[in-house]
Amino acid sequence: MSSDHLVRPTNAVPRLSDLPLFDQPLPRTAQPATKAARQQPWTSSYDDADVDWGVVASLRTLASKQLSQAVSAESSRLDKAAQTELGRSIVLDLIESTMADRVNEGRGAWSTSAQTALAQAVFDSLFRLGRLQPLVDDDRVENIIIAGHDNVMLELIDGSLVEGPAVADSDEELIDFLVFLASRSEVNARGFSEAQPRLHLRLDGGSRLAAAAWVTPRPSVVIRRHRLMHVTLEDLVERGMLSPLLASFLRAAVRARRSIVVSGSQGAGKTTLVRALCSEIDEHEAIGTFETEYELHLNELGRHKIVHAWEARPGSGERAADGRLAGEFTLDEALIDSFRFNLSRQIVGEVRGREIWAMIKAMESGTGSISTTHASDAVSAIRKLVTCAMEAGPHVTHELATSKLASTIDLIVHLNLTTERSADGFRRHRSVHEVIAVAPGERETGYATTHLFSPDGSGMARPSILPEEYRSLASDGFDLAGFLSEQQVVS
């Protein structure tokens, strides 16, 4: 703590209980939208406050212990709001007690502004995201990328990449906070340790955190903020992600209940596109969503009347004889259970393994399911899904997996993510790269693919070949005349 924040001991010690703490996050530092500003490290509101994070960590530990003791002593369980209010009181008491000790030791009292900043920092560390909170609160930031406590990059909503502030004083401090963050979740607490060196966590407000430590040279963290929640295909057209013609095709495909897989690399915009596709589903259809961590949030957007949202749970402790962790709940189990919920659509946030079989069952019933997977291109997505299907066991041969997928998946929409150098540094651009139709094929491959939309010179999907069976989508709003017109131009 700098000397600017210290005053000489007095008999009138400022009381924090009279201050409007925790009502708003600390104000962010203004960032001029200039080339010179983008080349400077991003600053956090906590940088200006000059908070002593060693003190914050100590007080957070004490506050967490007192809060846990107080909650366990209650005869009835306190809800989150009550715990937050209790935590506020505990933080204030701890800071006043700590400052009183400083005064008694002759080290001087903190100024009122320093106390306010310290109290906010302790509260943020206890209930929110600590030093990360100002970045998450900043509406200009879309993704936070961390490769060590002082190696932080921010992806802004305009696609540009800028250097961010340090989020801890050391890698050890960052790991310590991540361990605390993982353990405090009320509904889905997760371990993070040398024995469990990876962490996937849903944060308040809908953001998603992924972290790794002990198996990486430095702690690695990515926080994805979902800025486009109420998003439509028209919105993505305006952002340059796809053409109006392709939007009309995808809209018609959803309405015609075609089964769609959205593929792409990490951060390519798969979840955003799935939200936009789901916006074309009739509001009265019953939807089920299945995710490792909640990201789609269709149940919160209010567009559809009935949305059942399932979230996987990793479990903890040692594995039982059947290989399961205590409390584990998989997407495979969720999908199987969902067949009793009279769903009209099943939306899988990401297919990673054997849950593809439950997804195949949904697709076989003709429900117009939507899912995502990581892949480098649309055809590679098929090979990826075949591999996932074969993870179900030795009874699933390559031929069986290929045959099932070829007969159930209708379309694969592939997204492309590029990073380009610009006048201000670097900028990322997301776009629909290609759309292929999948059908049963020759024995050698087990499937056949047709490029309905292929990338042009800029990487944007443009009309290519349209099989007869997809011309019928015109009755669902597909601009068939526009496709044929642009197809002639492209060819």
N, C-alpha and C positions, 0 to 999 in steps of 0.2 A: 504494500500500500504506500503510495507516494506521500511526501510530507504535506502536499497541498490539501490532503484530505484529513489531516490531523489538526486538532485544536488543543489548547492547554486545558488541563483538568479544571472543571468548575463544579459548583454545587448543583447547577441546573443542567442535568443530563437530558438531552432530547429524548422524547418517548416516541417509538415507532408506532405504537398503537393508535396514535392520533393521525397517522399519515395514510393516504389512500393507496396502499400497496396492492400489487397483484391485479389491479383492475385492468391495466393495459400493459402490453410488453414495452420494454424500453424503446424509445424512438430510434429509428434507424438513421444511420448517417447518410445524408443525401449523396447520390452518385451522379455527377453530371454525365449526360449522354454524349460524351466526346471521345474521340480516338485516344487522346492523352489520358483521360480518366480510365478507359478500359485497360490501358496498359499498366495501370497502377493496381496494387493489391486491393481487393475489396476490404472494407473495414466494417467491423461489427459495432453495435451500440455499446457492447461491453468493453470495447477497446477504450472508448472515451471515458467510461466510468472507472477504469483502472481498478478492477475488482481483484482482490487477493484470492486466487482460486485454491490455494492451500487451505485457507480459512474456510472457504466454501465447502471443500471436501470433508473437512472435520465436522463442520456444523451439519452437513447433510447426513453423515453417519449417525450423529447424535439424534437428529430429528427423526430419522427413519426408525431408530431403536425405540424412541419414546412413542412415536405414532403406533408402532406395532404393539407395544405393551398396552397402550390405551385402547386400541381396537379390540385386542384379545380380552381385555378386562370387561368390555361391554357385554351385557347379557344378550343383547340383540345386535345383529350385524349392522354396522354403519354403512350407508350407501356412499357412493363416490363423492357426492357433494358434501356430505357431513365429514368425511375423511379429509377433504380438501380444506374445509373450514377449520377443522381441528389442527391440520398441518400448518395452516397460516398462523394460528395462535402459538403453536410450538416454536415455529421459526422466529417469531417476534420475541418470545421470551428468551430464547437462546441468544439472540443477538444482543438484547439488552443486558443479559447476564454476562456475556463475553465482554461487552464494552465496560460494564461496571468493574470487571476484573482488571481491565486495562487501566482504568482510572485509578483504582486502588494501588496498582503497581507503579503508578507514575508515568505510564507510557503515553498518556494522552487519549482523549476520546475521538471517535470518528465524527466527522461532520454529518449533518443531517442528510446531505446528498449521498455521502459515502455509505451511510447506513441503509438508505433506500435502495441503492444499487446492490449492496451486499444481500439484503433481504430478498430482493427479486432474484438474484443469482441462486441463493440457497433454495428458494421456492421452485425455481425452474429446474434445478438439479434433482429435487425431491419428487416433483410431480410432472415435470415436462422433460425437456431435452437439454438442460444445462446450457453450455456454451453454444450448442447447436441451435438453440431456440430462436435467436434473432434471424438466423439464416432461413429457418423453416417459416418464420413469420413474414419474411420478405416476399411480397407478391411478384417480384421480378425474377426470383429464383425458381427454376423448375427441378433441377437435379443437383445434389451435393455429392461430390466424388472425393473420397479421402484415401490417400495412400501414405499414412503416417500423420501424426498430430499436427504437423506444420506444413504438410503438402496437400493443399485443398484446392480443388477446382470447382467452379460453379457454372452450371449450364443455365443460361437465362432463357426466358420464354421466347425471345427472338432467335434462339438457336446459337447465340454466341457463347464462347467459353472465356471465363475470366478467372484470375487467381483469387482465392478466398483467404480469409484470416485463419490463423491457427485455432484449432478447436480444443486444445489441451496444452498443458505445459510440457508434457512428455508423452511418449507412446504408452508408458505404463499407466499414466493417469487416464488416457483415453480408454484403454482396455478395462480399467477398474470401473469407469462409468458405464461402459457397455454391459459388463457383468451385472451391475446394479439395475440397469434399464431392463435387461432380459428377465430378471427375477421378480420385478415388481408388478408385472401384469396381473390383473385380477382374474381375467377369463382365460388367458392363454400364456401363462408363464413358461419361459423356455430357459434351458440351461445354456451357459456359455463358459467354457473352461478348456483346459488342455485336452480333456477327454472328449469334449464336444466343441471343437474349434470353429464351428460355423453357426451363424445366427441369422434367422429370417423372422422379422417381426413386423406386425402391423402397428402403426402409431396412431395416436389420437388425431383426428382430422383426415384420416384416410391415406396418409403417406405410408410408404413401405421402406423398411430398413433391411439391408443385407450386409453382414459383416463376417470377416474371417480374421483370425489371429492364431499365433503359435505355428501355423502351417504356412505363413507368409512372412517375408522378411520384416515387414512392418504391418501394423493393424490396417486392414482395408475395409472401408465402409462406403456404401452407396445408399443415399436416401432419395427415393423417387417421389416427387410430389405430383399429384394428379391435378393439374390445372384445368384440364378439359373434362369436366364431369358431365354437365348437361350439353352433350355434343351430338350433332347430327352429321349426316353425310354432306349436307350443304355447308356446314361449318368447315369441314375438311377440304371441300372444294375451294372455299375462300382462302384457306391457308396454303393452297398450292399442293396439297397432298395427293389429289386425284382430279381427273377431269369431270365435268358435268355429265358427259356420256357414260363414263364408268360408274359414276354415282347412280345413274338411272338403272344400269345393269345390276349393280349390287342390291339396290332397293328392291327391284323386281325379284331377284333371286331369293331374298329373305321372305318376301311376301308369298312366293311360290313354294316355300318350305324346302328349299335346297339345303343340303348339309354342307357347311363351309368350314374350312380350316384356314386360319390366318397364320402365316409363317413369317419369320424375320429374325434378325439378330436382336440382342439385348438392347433395349432402348429405342427400337425402331418405330414404336407406336402401336404395337399389337393390341394392347388393352384399350387404347383410345379408339382404334378402329372397331373393335368388338362393341364398345359402348354405342358407337354411331350406328352399327348394324342393328343392334338391339332396339334402337330408337324407332326402327321401322316395324317392329313387332306390335301387333294390335294390343292396346292397353288392357284388354280383358283376357288375354291369354295367360295361363299360369306358367311362370318361369321358375326354373331351378338353376342356381349358380353354384359352382363347385370350384373352390380355390384353396391353394396352400395358405395364402394370407389374403384377406379380403382386399380387393382392388377395384372390382367393377362397381360395387355399391349400388347396383340396380334397385336393391330393396330400400335405399334411402333417397333415391332421386324423385320418387313420386310419379313417374311416368306410367308405371304399370300397377294395376290393382293388387295382383298376387305375385309376390316374389319370395321364394323360399331360398335362403342363402346358407350354404354349408361351407364350413372352413375346416381343413384338416388340422389334426393335433399331433405333434411329433412324439409325445410320450416321454418318459424319463426312466432313469434307473437302469438296471441290468435287463438284458433280454431273457424272456422266458424260453421254455423248451421249443415253443412254436416259432421262436425268432422275433416275437413282438415285445415292444417296450410297454411298461405299465401306462395305461391311459392313452395309448396310441389310437388314433382314428384316421383312416386313410381316405383319399379321394375315391378309391375303388369301393370302399364300404359305403361312402356317402352316395355314390351313384347307384349302387345296388338298392339301398334303402329308398332312394327317390322314386323307384318305380311304383311305390304304393301311394304317391302323392298326387296322382292324376295330373302330371305336368304336361303342358303343351310343348314346352321347349326346355332343353337342357344345355346350359352354357358352361363349358369347362375353361377355367382361366388359363390353364396350361397342361398339356399332356406330356408327362415325363416318363411314364412307365406302364405298368400293367393295367392302370385305370382306362387305357384305351379300349379294353374289351367291353367295359360297361358303356363306353361312349359308342362303340360299334352297335351295341344292342339298341341304344337310343336312335342311332341313325337308321337302323334296319326297320324301325317302326315308322319311319318317314316323318319325324317330328321337326325337321329343319333345324338340327342342332348346329351349334357354333363352338369351335374350340381354337386354341392356339398352340403353337409349338415353335421351338427354336430351329432354324435351318438357314443355310446360305442361299438357297434358291427354292423355287416351288417344287421341282422334281426331287431335290434332296429331302424335302419335307416328307415325301412318301417313304423314302428309304428310312428316315428317322422313325416314322410311325410304325413301320414294319419291325424295326428293332425293338421298339417299345412293346409291341404286341408279343414278340417272342420271349420277353422277360417273364411272361405268365407261367412258363414252365416248358419242359422238354416236349410236351404233347403238342405245343404250338410250333408247327414247322414253318419255314419261310414261305412255302407254297400256300399254306392255310392262311397265314397272316396277310399275304399279298392279295389273295382272293377276296377275303373279307373286306379289306380296306378299299379295294378297287370297286366293289359292288355297293359300298355304303357312302363313301365320300363323293360329293359331286364337284366341288370347286376348291381350289387352293389359291388364296390371295396372298401374294408375297410382297412384303414391305422392304424397302431399301433405306439404309441410313448412311449418309455420306458426311464427311467432315471436310470443309473447304477453308482455305486461307482467304481472309477478307482484309479490308483496309483496317479493321479494328482488331484483328487477331485471327480467331478461328470461329467458324460458324457451322452448325449441323443442320442438315436438311433431311426430312423424312418424306417418302413418297411411295405410292403403290407402284411396284416395279413390273409385275406381271400377274396374270390370272390364267390358270390352266383348268381345264375340265379333265376329270379322272373317270375312266371306265375300264371294265374288264378287257384284257388284251391277250396277246399271244402267250404261249406257254413259257417262252424264254424269260419274260419279265413278269408276267401275271397281271400287268396293267397297261393301259394305253393313255397317253396324255395328248391334249390338244391345247395349243396356246390361243386362247380367246383374245387376250390382250398381251402384247409383247412390248418390251421397252424400246423407246425411240432413242435418238442420239443423246438426249438429256437424261435418260433413265426413267422417264415417265411412261406408264402403261398406255398403249394406243391400240386401236382395233387391229386384229390380225385375222383369225379364222373363226367362223361361227357355224358350228354344227346345226343341223336342222332342228334338233330337239330343243335348242336354246332360243330359236326364233319365237317359240310360243310365249316367251317371257314378255313379249310386246303387250299381251293382254293384262300383265301386271304392272305396266308402266314403263317398260324398257323402250328406249328410243331406238327402235330397230332401223328406221330410215337414216338416222344420224350415224349409226354404226356402219351401215352399208356405204354411206357417202364418204365417211372418213377412211373406211377400209380401202376404197378405191384410190384415195389420195396416198395412203401409206404404201400400197402395193405398187 
